[in-house]
Each structure stands twice: as structure tokens, then as C-alpha cells.
Amino acid sequence: MTKELRRLSIVMLAMFLALFASTSIIQVAQAGNLTDAPGNTRALYDSYEIQRGSIIASGSPIAQSVPSDDVYSWQRQYTDAQMWAPVTGYVNPVLDSRTQIEDAENSVLSGSGENEFFSRINRAITGQAPRGANVELSLDANVQRAAWDALGGLQGAVVAMEPSTGRILAMVSTPSFDTNALASHDTDAVDSTYDQLVADPSQPMDNRAIAGNLNPPGSTFKLVVASAALASGKYTPDSSFPNVAEYTLPQSSSVVRNAGGGTCGGGDTVTIATALRLSCNIPMAELAVELGDDAIKAEAEKYGFNKQFSMPLTSTASSYPSGLDAAQTALSGFGQGQVTATPLQMAMVSAGIANGGVVMNPRMVDRVIESDLSVTDERADSEFGRALDANLAAEMVSMMTANVQDGAASNARIDGVQVAGKTGTAENGSTRPFTLWFTGFAPADDPKVAVAVVVENGGGQGQSGSGNDIAAPIAKKVMEAVLGK
């Protein structure tokens, strides 16, 4: 080889190596930055050329993609959009934004997940159009409809779940919004709709079932306090407390009264079982002080308080704070003070009691289904932990059943079915409307569904409504839908 040819070969090799290095840097090291660059609209358009998979409930799509005549190729459409909004959320290619299941399961729906790798290869080989996988939810369309209709125009939320599995059967939040309006490809229309929703004081985009501005759980939290008492080994349902009409909070001049203003039934003493059945505040406040905030906090956390859950939607953690003083601990005895909860959390309390003391992790997705109907991902049930021994859980069931049969939760009764439950009427200051609650399960002897209902703004009745008047009938209709009543 001549000297000139050798030099030319070296120069050519150097140029090749430089070209290889630069393209590698662009394609690998800088790929993410280039894809995310605001001016790279081609990458944005390409990402929406794939037909997005459907979100399915009870065998029918509640979110699906149909062809569009613009640069985004596909238009997302939602069925019964407002009813399903807190579940599906929306996806918008104009804003490149996603929420709820559309966001949490985006890699599956868009076909970019690891489990869809071989499906992508197969479609490329066979010449099939690229397509995302379908996500089949655990939610039951009939139960969702019953919860939606029962809430009506009230501001609140419902969660229903299977106690033995943690599968979510219904998740409704009202007021809601039309996800189709936020899936539009009209930028100006989407921006206007979004701004109106954000400015709405009723916060329709909040999923009150698992997030938003959390409410005090009121007397539904008495279940956690009673559970802590039984778990301590120092108390039984028949343990008694002085039956008085007024109770001054420890280290405070504030006075607590029962809802009716008098004593908790007749007699000089009142049992834990009676206090739960009649939903009396004073004996539960006394019990909370005796237990102490550490014991109540520990029991609350066994049911899921102070923890976020991914279902795959991520919940806001319900709160039982640390280091409460004696007065705040007393208030927590009937779900007031600094205690806050989501309907999901209170449904988990009932579900854990119904499931023999074992709390299951909540989940909303059953499986991922490819376009050829093959199942690539079957979601499994999992335990969160044990909150209560089975024999003690049975005692809780008995007390909750009495609450519905002959107590403060009578409006949750279902003909021919034993229902276990607990109401709550939480105060929000001296002038603001009450927050109304119910949580429970049915049938009490063979639980198929646990439910929690919250109704905000006093259900339109200010401080006149109660959990039994407004929340319990809603829960009844949801349980009836599950049981086919």
C-alpha cells in the first residue's frame, strides 16, 4: 500500500469513527432531550400515530380511540364521560397531557411498555398497524351507575370494593366533568374548558374518592378506635364508661356532647358496643384518652392511614398525626380534630373488618389484553396486612351489624340481608356545613362488598343533615347493586 493510500485510509477511518460517534450520541445520549424538545412536533405527532388501547369496564370500552382527520391520527372518545371521569381521566395530544388511568397505564395503552415489546415486533413483521393494549378494569359498570345515580347532584364520593380481594367495584366523584371536552384537538376550546374547570369552586376535577381536600371522618373513625381497644387486650365490647351528658376535654375548657345532647341511652354507665350502636361521642372520647394517641395511630396505620396507595391511581394518604395532645386525642375518638380520611380509606377499614381482620391492597385493573385478545398481564390480589385477629374482627362485625339493625345506621338496611355499618356526621367548625359519612359491608355473614360514602356541604342541608339521613341510603343502593337486589 502506498504512503498516500495509507494516509487516505486513516483519514477515512477517522471520519467514519467521528460520524459513528456523533450519530450514536444523537440517537442514544441525546435521544430523550431531542424527543422532549418543545420544537420537535414530529416526535409528538409520531407518538399519537399509534391507535391507543381501550379502557374496558364490564366488557365494554369506556375510553377508546377513533380515527381523526388531523395530524394526531386518532381522537379519544369517552362513554358516560362524567360518570367515569375520576377513573379514566383524559388524554390530550394537543397539550400532550394525561390523567388518571390514561396516565397511570399510559405505557400499556400506548403500546410502549416492556410487556408489549414482542407484540410490537410481531406487528412490524406481519405489517399490522401499531396499536396499544387494552386495560380491563375491576370496576363494575352497573355498580358504578348505581353509585353515580345515588349521589345525584350532591357533592361527594363513593368507593365500593371486594373485601376479600381489594378489587375496586365502583369509584364515583361528584361534581364531575366531561372528559371528551378535554380530549378535543381544538387547542382554544380545550384551554377555555380547562380554565373554567380549574376556576370552579366546586373543584370538579378533584377525585374526591381518593384525593382532593380530605374531610374529617366523623363517627366512622370510631371503628378504628374500637378496633384499637379490642386489639389492646384490655377491652371488650362490654367494657363500660361513665354515661354523662357533657365531657370536658383534658387540659382544656372545651366541652364535648353526644349528638342528641343527652346521655348515651339510660343507666350510669355505657358499653363500647352501645356507644357504637347509638354513635355516642363522649364514651369514645374517654376511650381514646385511655388508649392514647400512639395506640390509635398504630391501629389506624394497620388499616392504611398515613400511606398512599397505587391502584394504579395514587391516593392521598389519610392522616392520623403523631404527637396529639390529650384534647386532640379525645376528639379523634369520634373522628374530629386533626384526623382526615378519604372514602377509599374508610372503605378499607370496613373491608378489613369484613375480611376477618386482613386488609387487602386496593386495585382497579384486572388484566391487560392485546388486540389479538391474548392476556399479557394478569394483576394479582395482595395483602396490605392484618389489622385485627379474626375473633376480634367477628366482634366488630357484630357491633356494626347492631348499628344497622337497631342503631344509628338504620337507613342502610336491606330486606333479607344483614348489613354491617357505621355512620358519621363530621363537624367543620361552628358555621360550616357538616360532612356526612357511611361505611359498611354486606352481607355481614358473607361479605361481597364494602362501601364508603362521603357527602360534603351537608348534602345541601347545612348542619341539619346526618350520615344516616343522606349517606346511608346512597350506600344501600350501591350494596344492592352488587348483591343484585
C-alpha positions in Angstrom: 0.0 0.0 0.0 1.4 3.4 -1.0 2.0 6.1 1.7 -0.7 8.3 0.2 -3.3 5.5 0.2 -2.5 4.7 3.8 -3.0 8.3 4.8 -6.3 8.4 2.9 -7.4 5.2 4.6 -6.6 6.7 8.0 -8.4 9.9 7.2 -11.5 7.9 6.0 -11.4 5.7 9.1 -11.2 8.8 11.4 -14.1 10.4 9.6 -16.2 7.2 9.9 -15.4 7.0 13.6 -16.4 10.6 14.1 -19.6 10.1 12.2 -20.4 6.9 14.2 -19.7 8.7 17.5 -21.8 11.7 16.6 -24.8 9.7 15.4 -24.5 7.5 18.5 -24.6 10.5 20.8 -27.6 11.9 19.0 -29.5 8.7 18.8 -28.7 7.4 22.3 -27.4 10.0 24.7 -29.4 12.9 23.4 -32.5 11.0 22.3 -34.6 11.9 25.3 -33.7 15.6 25.1 -34.5 15.7 21.4 -37.8 13.9 21.9 -38.8 16.2 24.7 -37.7 19.4 22.9 -40.6 21.8 22.6 -40.0 22.4 18.9 -39.9 18.7 18.0 -43.5 18.4 16.9 -42.7 15.5 14.7 -41.9 13.3 17.7 -45.2 14.4 19.3 -47.2 13.6 16.2 -45.4 10.2 15.8 -46.3 9.2 19.4 -50.0 9.7 18.6 -49.9 7.8 15.3 -50.4 4.6 17.3 -54.0 3.6 18.0 -54.3 3.8 21.7 -55.8 0.8 23.5 -59.2 0.9 25.1 -60.1 1.1 28.8 -62.7 -1.5 29.5 -65.3 -2.0 32.2 -67.8 -4.9 32.4 -66.7 -6.0 28.9 -67.4 -2.7 27.1 -65.0 0.2 26.3 -65.4 3.3 28.3 -62.5 5.0 26.6 -61.4 4.2 23.0 -59.7 5.8 20.0 -61.4 6.5 16.7 -59.7 7.9 13.5 -59.3 11.7 13.2 -58.6 13.8 10.2 -55.8 15.8 11.7 -52.1 15.4 12.4 -52.8 13.3 15.5 -54.4 10.4 13.6 -56.7 9.3 16.5 -59.3 11.0 18.6 -60.1 9.8 22.1 -63.7 9.2 23.0 -65.3 8.5 26.4 -68.6 6.8 27.2 -70.6 8.2 30.0 -67.8 10.7 30.4 -68.8 12.4 33.6 -69.6 9.2 35.4 -66.2 7.7 34.6 -64.1 10.8 34.7 -62.4 10.2 38.1 -61.4 6.7 36.8 -60.4 7.2 33.1 -59.2 10.7 33.3 -58.4 12.1 29.8 -55.5 12.1 27.3 -55.0 15.2 25.1 -52.4 15.2 22.3 -52.6 19.0 21.8 -51.4 19.6 25.3 -49.6 16.2 25.5 -51.2 15.7 28.9 -52.8 12.7 30.6 -54.6 12.0 33.9 -55.9 9.1 36.0 -55.9 5.6 34.2 -54.9 7.3 30.9 -51.7 8.4 32.7 -51.1 5.6 35.1 -51.4 2.9 32.4 -50.0 5.0 29.6 -47.2 2.7 28.6 -49.7 -0.2 28.2 -52.4 1.9 26.4 -49.8 3.5 24.1 -48.1 0.2 23.3 -44.7 1.4 24.6 -44.5 -0.8 27.7 -42.0 -3.7 28.2 -44.7 -6.3 28.1 -45.8 -5.0 24.6 -42.3 -5.5 23.1 -42.9 -8.8 21.4 -46.3 -7.6 20.2 -44.6 -4.6 18.5 -42.2 -6.9 16.8 -44.9 -9.2 15.7 -47.0 -6.3 14.2 -43.9 -5.0 12.4 -43.2 -8.4 10.9 -46.8 -9.0 9.8 -47.3 -5.4 8.6 -50.1 -4.7 11.1 -50.7 -1.2 12.2 -49.2 -0.3 15.5 -51.7 -0.4 18.4 -51.7 -0.2 22.2 -53.0 -2.9 24.5 -56.4 -2.7 26.3 -56.7 -2.2 30.1 -59.6 -4.1 31.7 -60.7 -2.6 34.9 -62.1 -4.3 38.0 -64.9 -1.8 38.2 -68.5 -3.0 37.6 -70.5 -0.7 35.2 -73.8 -1.5 37.0 -72.3 -0.7 40.4 -70.7 2.5 39.1 -74.0 3.6 37.6 -75.8 2.9 40.9 -73.3 5.0 42.8 -73.5 7.8 40.3 -77.3 7.9 40.3 -77.5 7.7 44.1 -75.1 10.6 44.6 -77.2 12.6 42.1 -76.4 16.4 42.4 -74.7 16.1 45.7 -71.1 16.9 46.2 -69.2 13.8 47.4 -67.8 10.4 46.5 -68.4 6.7 46.7 -65.9 3.8 46.8 -67.0 0.2 46.7 -64.6 -2.8 46.9 -64.5 -6.5 47.4 -63.3 -7.2 51.0 -61.5 -10.5 50.1 -59.6 -9.2 47.1 -59.3 -5.4 47.3 -60.8 -5.1 43.8 -62.4 -1.7 43.4 -66.0 -2.2 42.1 -67.0 1.5 41.9 -65.3 4.9 42.2 -67.5 8.0 41.7 -66.8 11.6 42.5 -69.2 14.5 42.1 -69.4 17.1 40.7 -67.6 15.8 37.7 -66.7 17.0 34.2 -66.9 15.9 30.5 -63.5 14.3 29.7 -64.4 14.5 26.0 -64.2 18.3 26.2 -60.6 17.9 27.4 -59.7 15.3 24.8 -60.6 17.7 22.0 -57.9 18.6 19.4 -59.1 22.2 19.4 -56.5 24.0 21.4 -58.5 27.1 22.2 -61.6 25.1 23.2 -59.5 22.9 25.5 -57.7 25.8 27.1 -61.1 27.6 27.8 -62.7 24.4 29.2 -59.7 23.7 31.4 -59.5 27.2 32.8 -63.2 27.1 33.6 -62.8 23.8 35.5 -59.8 25.0 37.4 -61.7 28.2 38.5 -64.8 26.3 39.5 -65.0 26.5 43.3 -66.6 23.0 43.5 -63.4 21.6 42.1 -64.9 19.1 39.6 -61.5 17.8 38.5 -60.7 16.5 42.0 -61.2 12.8 42.6 -62.8 13.1 46.0 -62.9 9.3 46.3 -59.1 9.1 46.8 -57.8 12.7 46.9 -58.7 16.4 47.0 -59.3 18.3 50.2 -59.7 15.5 52.7 -62.6 15.5 55.3 -62.7 14.5 58.9 -64.2 11.0 59.0 -66.5 11.8 61.9 -68.0 8.8 63.8 -66.9 6.3 61.1 -63.5 6.6 62.8 -65.0 5.1 65.9 -64.5 1.8 64.2 -60.7 2.3 64.3 -60.8 3.4 67.9 -62.9 0.4 68.9 -60.6 -1.9 66.9 -57.6 -0.4 68.8 -59.3 -1.1 72.1 -60.1 -4.7 71.3 -56.6 -5.3 69.9 -55.0 -4.0 73.1 -56.5 -6.9 75.0 -57.7 -4.6 77.7 -61.2 -4.0 76.5 -64.2 -6.0 75.2 -67.4 -4.8 73.6 -68.9 -4.8 77.1 -66.3 -2.6 78.7 -68.0 0.4 80.1 -67.5 4.1 80.8 -69.4 6.8 82.8 -72.6 7.7 81.0 -72.6 11.5 81.2 -74.2 14.3 79.1 -71.1 16.5 79.0 -67.4 15.8 78.9 -64.7 18.4 79.3 -61.7 17.7 77.1 -58.5 17.0 79.1 -56.3 20.1 79.6 -59.0 22.2 78.0 -62.2 24.1 78.8 -63.9 22.8 75.7 -67.0 20.6 76.3 -68.0 17.6 74.2 -71.6 16.4 73.9 -73.3 13.5 72.3 -75.2 14.2 69.1 -78.6 14.2 70.8 -77.4 16.4 73.7 -78.1 13.9 76.4 -76.6 10.7 77.8 -75.8 7.6 75.7 -79.0 5.7 76.5 -80.1 5.0 80.0 -78.0 4.0 83.1 -75.0 5.3 84.8 -72.5 3.5 82.5 -72.4 2.8 78.8 -70.6 0.0 77.0 -68.4 0.3 73.9 -71.0 -1.7 71.9 -73.8 0.6 72.9 -71.6 3.7 72.2 -71.0 2.4 68.7 -74.7 1.3 68.1 -76.0 4.7 69.2 -72.9 6.6 67.8 -72.2 8.5 71.1 -69.2 10.8 71.2 -68.4 11.0 74.9 -67.6 7.4 75.7 -65.5 7.1 72.6 -63.6 10.3 73.6 -63.0 8.8 77.0 -61.9 5.5 75.4 -59.5 7.4 73.1 -57.8 9.2 76.0 -57.3 5.9 77.9 -55.8 4.2 74.8 -53.6 7.2 74.0 -52.7 8.6 70.6 -49.9 6.2 69.9 -52.1 3.1 70.2 -54.8 4.7 68.0 -52.3 5.8 65.4 -50.7 2.3 65.3 -54.1 0.7 64.7 -55.1 3.3 62.1 -51.9 2.6 60.2 -52.8 -1.1 60.1 -55.9 -0.1 58.1 -53.8 2.1 55.8 -53.8 5.6 57.4 -50.7 7.7 56.7 -49.9 5.7 53.5 -50.5 6.3 49.8 -51.9 3.5 47.7 -51.3 2.9 44.0 -54.2 1.1 42.3 -52.6 2.2 39.9 -54.2 5.6 40.6 -52.3 7.1 43.5 -54.3 8.1 46.6 -53.7 10.9 49.0 -52.7 9.5 52.4 -55.4 9.7 55.1 -54.0 11.2 58.2 -53.7 10.3 61.8 -51.0 12.7 63.1 -48.3 11.9 65.6 -47.9 13.6 68.9 -51.5 14.7 69.6 -52.2 16.2 73.0 -54.8 14.7 75.2 -57.6 17.0 74.0 -56.9 16.3 70.3 -56.7 12.5 71.1 -60.1 12.7 72.7 -61.5 14.5 69.6 -60.0 11.7 67.4 -62.1 9.2 69.4 -65.1 10.3 67.3 -63.2 11.3 64.1 -62.8 15.0 64.7 -59.8 17.2 65.4 -56.8 16.6 63.1 -57.9 13.2 61.7 -58.8 13.2 57.9 -59.7 10.4 55.6 -60.6 9.5 52.0 -63.6 7.4 51.2 -61.1 4.8 49.9 -59.6 4.6 53.4 -62.9 4.2 55.2 -63.9 1.5 52.7 -60.6 -0.2 53.6 -61.5 -0.1 57.3 -64.8 -1.8 56.7 -63.3 -4.2 54.2 -60.6 -5.2 56.6 -63.1 -5.9 59.4 -65.3 -7.8 56.9 -62.3 -9.9 55.8 -61.6 -11.3 59.2 -59.2 -8.5 60.1 -57.0 -8.8 56.9 -56.7 -5.6 54.9 -56.1 -6.0 51.2 -54.3 -3.6 48.9 -56.9 -1.8 46.7 -56.6 -2.3 42.9 -58.5 -1.2 39.9 -57.0 -3.2 37.0 -57.8 -6.9 36.4 -55.7 -7.5 33.2 -54.0 -6.2 30.1 -55.4 -7.6 26.8 -53.7 -7.3 23.5 -55.5 -6.6 20.2 -55.4 -10.4 19.4 -57.2 -11.0 22.8 -54.2 -12.5 24.4 -53.7 -11.6 28.1 -50.2 -10.3 28.8 -50.6 -9.1 32.3 -53.0 -10.5 34.9 -53.0 -8.3 38.0 -52.9 -10.2 41.3 -54.5 -9.6 44.7 -52.2 -8.7 47.6 -52.4 -8.3 51.3 -51.6 -5.0 53.0 -51.6 -6.6 56.4 -53.6 -7.8 59.4 -55.3 -5.1 61.4 -57.1 -7.4 63.8 -57.3 -11.0 64.9 -60.2 -12.9 63.3 -62.0 -13.5 66.6 -61.8 -9.7 67.4 -62.9 -8.8 63.8 -66.0 -11.0 64.4 -66.8 -8.9 67.5 -66.5 -5.8 65.4 -68.9 -7.3 62.8 -71.4 -8.0 65.5 -71.3 -4.4 66.7 -71.5 -3.0 63.2 -74.5 -5.2 62.4 -76.3 -4.0 65.5 -75.6 -0.4 64.4 -77.7 -1.0 61.2 -80.3 -3.3 62.7 -81.1 -1.3 65.7 -78.9 1.7 65.8 -77.7 4.9 64.2 -77.3 3.5 60.7 -80.8 2.2 60.2 -81.2 3.6 56.7 -78.6 1.2 55.4 -80.9 -1.8 56.0 -81.6 -4.1 53.1 -84.5 -6.5 53.1 -83.4 -10.1 53.6 -79.7 -9.1 54.0 -77.7 -8.4 57.2 -75.8 -5.2 56.7 -72.9 -4.1 58.9 -72.1 -0.4 59.0 -71.3 2.9 60.7 -72.5 6.4 60.0 -70.6 9.7 60.6 -71.7 13.3 60.8 -68.5 15.3 61.0 -68.3 19.0 62.1 -66.3 21.6 60.2 -66.5 24.5 62.6 -69.4 26.3 64.1 -70.9 27.7 60.9 -69.8 25.4 58.1 -72.0 22.5 56.8 -71.4 19.0 58.2 -69.7 16.3 56.2 -71.8 13.2 56.1 -70.5 9.6 56.0 -71.3 6.0 55.9 -69.1 2.9 55.7 -70.0 -0.7 55.9 -70.4 -4.0 54.1 -72.9 -6.7 53.2 -73.9 -9.4 53.7 -72.5 -9.3 57.2 -72.0 -13.1 57.4 -70.5 -13.5 53.9 -69.2 -10.1 52.7 -69.3 -9.4 49.0 -68.9 -5.6 49.1 -67.6 -2.9 51.4 -68.5 0.7 50.7 -67.8 4.2 51.9 -69.8 7.3 51.1 -68.9 10.9 51.8 -71.3 13.8 51.1 -69.9 17.3 51.5 -71.6 20.6 52.2 -74.1 18.9 54.5 -75.8 17.4 51.5 -77.5 20.8 51.0 -78.9 20.8 54.5 -76.1 22.7 56.2 -75.9 21.4 59.8 -79.3 19.7 59.7 -78.5 16.5 57.8 -76.9 13.4 59.1 -74.9 10.5 57.8 -77.9 8.2 58.4 -80.3 10.5 56.5 -78.2 11.1 53.4 -75.1 8.9 53.2 -76.5 5.6 54.4 -79.3 5.4 51.7 -76.6 6.0 49.0 -74.5 3.2 50.3 -77.6 1.0 50.5 -78.2 1.4 46.7 -74.6 0.6 45.9 -74.6 -2.6 48.0 -78.0 -3.6 46.5 -76.4 -3.2 43.0 -73.6 -5.6 43.9 -76.0 -8.1 45.5 -78.5 -7.9 42.7 -81.3 -6.6 44.9 
